[in-house]
């Protein structure tokens, strides 16, 4: 049985992943606006949370397909990036 990546190809998978990243970013920005209240949005808390959940799920599916296509994250890089974030927060006194 052909995989989804076999059926649509890597370029289409990469495009879809980028699109889902943008949609998740948009949902997160709406929630940030809602939380801050400085620039009101008509979206309710449940609507914002549902949008983030849906887009996060779409992105997780894309990540699974990317991994099946041979693209992989790197745990060592992730560890370095987490530590860098902690260091920056420490330096900022947060």
C-alpha positions in Angstrom: 0.0 0.0 0.0 1.3 3.4 -0.9 1.9 5.9 1.9 0.4 9.4 1.7 3.9 10.8 0.9 4.2 8.3 -2.0 0.9 9.5 -3.2 1.4 13.3 -3.0 5.2 13.6 -3.1 7.7 15.3 -0.8 7.2 18.8 -2.3 3.4 18.7 -1.6 4.1 17.4 1.9 6.5 20.2 2.6 4.0 22.8 1.3 1.2 21.3 3.4 3.5 21.3 6.5 4.3 25.0 5.9 0.6 25.8 5.5 -0.3 24.0 8.8 2.5 25.9 10.5 1.0 29.2 9.3 -2.5 28.1 10.4 -1.2 27.1 13.9 0.7 30.5 14.1 -2.5 32.3 13.3 -4.5 30.4 15.9 -1.8 31.1 18.5 -1.8 34.8 17.7 -5.6 34.9 18.1 -5.3 33.3 21.5 -2.5 35.7 22.5 -4.8 38.6 21.5 -7.6 37.2 23.5 -5.4 36.7 26.6 -3.9 40.2 26.4 -7.2 41.9 25.7 -5.4 44.9 24.2 -6.6 44.2 20.6 -9.9 42.4 21.2 -11.0 39.5 19.0 -14.5 38.1 18.8 -13.1 34.6 19.4 -14.0 33.0 22.7 -11.7 30.9 24.9 -13.2 27.6 23.7 -13.0 28.7 20.0 -9.3 29.7 20.4 -8.5 26.5 22.2 -10.3 24.4 19.6 -8.5 26.2 16.8 -5.1 25.6 18.4 -5.9 21.9 19.1 -7.0 21.3 15.5 -4.0 23.1 13.9 -1.6 21.4 16.3 -3.1 18.0 15.4 -2.8 18.8 11.7 0.9 19.8 12.2 1.5 16.6 14.3 0.2 14.6 11.3 2.5 16.4 9.0 5.4 15.8 11.3 4.6 12.1 11.3 4.6 12.1 7.5 7.8 14.0 7.4 9.5 11.5 9.6 8.1 8.6 7.5 9.6 10.4 4.5 13.0 10.5 6.2 13.1 13.9 7.7 13.9 13.8 11.4 14.4 16.2 14.3 17.5 15.9 16.4 17.3 15.4 20.2 20.7 16.8 20.8 19.8 20.0 19.0 16.5 20.2 20.9 18.4 19.9 24.2 20.7 22.7 23.2 17.8 24.9 22.2 15.9 24.2 25.5 19.0 25.0 27.5 19.6 28.2 25.5 16.0 29.3 26.3 16.5 28.6 30.0 19.7 30.6 30.0 18.1 33.6 28.3 15.2 33.5 30.8 17.8 33.3 33.7 19.7 36.2 32.2 16.4 38.2 32.0 15.6 37.4 35.6 12.4 35.5 34.7 
